[in-house]
Amino acid sequence: MRIAPLLLSALLAGLGFSNGAQALAAGDPPSACFEAWVLSRIAADQDERIAQGKDDVRITGFGAIGRRGLRPHEPGQPFRELCEAQANLADGTRQPIWFEVETQAGGAVREAPKVDFCLRGHDPDHVYGDDCRSLR
């Protein structure tokens, strides 16, 4: 089952098996980078890209998950958390993936959370700039 590797990756990351890109600072919301719903949503969105003929690689899991930081925000505005990981692909390779998770101020998850991601080598229209620059 596809969800099992995603949940395992999230669990391992939550236990400290990540690259530790950035520790949480006092007052920061809890990190969504490691949440199973975020990783599952990324994999499902990638599956949708495949169905639309925009890509041909399936994500089977994640490793080395880390938080890169928070985008600047005004009080009361949503947090935009920058994350990174290694995506395990169905062809047996691993590629860096960068993603942004938007949550409400105080760390509450939005009713319709926004998750944007860019998988290295799989953004042919450069929506996120050269080599996923805007999410790195």
Secondary structure as UniProt FT lines:
FT   HELIX           3..14
FT   TURN            15..16
FT   TURN            26..27
FT   TURN            33..34
FT   HELIX           36..51
FT   TURN            52..53
FT   STRAND          59..71
FT   TURN            75..76
FT   STRAND          79..89
FT   TURN            90..91
FT   STRAND          94..103
FT   HELIX           105..107
FT   STRAND          114..119
FT   TURN            120..121
FT   TURN            124..125
FT   TURN            127..128
FT   HELIX           130..135
//
